[in-house]
Amino acid sequence: DEPFGALDAKVRRDLRRWLLEIHNKTGHTTVFVTHDQEEALELADRVVVMSEGRIEQIGTPDEIYDAPNSPFVFSFIGESSVLPVQVEHGKVWLDGKPLDLAPGDVPDGPAQLFLRPHDVDVVDDEAEAISGEVKVLRRHAGLRRVDLDVGAERNRVEIELPADLDLNPARSIAFRPRRYRLYPTSQALDS
């Protein structure tokens, strides 16, 4: 239960590698409890995501990360941003503007658009893209983290971009999510 909790980040990474090697050599079943989602995804063959004593989803790390079954799992595993959108007649709308996003099987009505910072492409054409005003820029390893205010409600969205991209606060940029999930607002409220 939380065996690496009091260790610094580098020691934790080293111990994760060591533990994974031991586990792979011995083939023993191990139960590892952690609140560190990165640690869970790196070490586990199967992940159980729990909330308030209830199982939310069970799956491989790829299933949990790439196909979260609820807004809770999407926001809990990995970094994410969420935007309120509207689904109407097979289109996704943000503040009355259509987006180049497929709604999948989400019914018409209010919905929540979940996206991850690293799953976006900056585009020159704002048509059918999400646009926002740059508020905060910060270096994150070989990338730049950018906080944007998006939409009429000025929702904060975080995206990752190449570090050499020339950006300034107050500049407007447009992007499209490469991967995203839509959940009906009623499901987002239930989770």
Helices and strands as residue ranges (DSSP letters): H 9-26, H 37-43, E 47-51, E 54-59, H 61-66, H 71-76, E 81-88, E 91-94, E 97-99, E 109-115, E 120-123, E 130-140, E 143-150, E 155-162, E 172-177, E 180-184, H 185-190
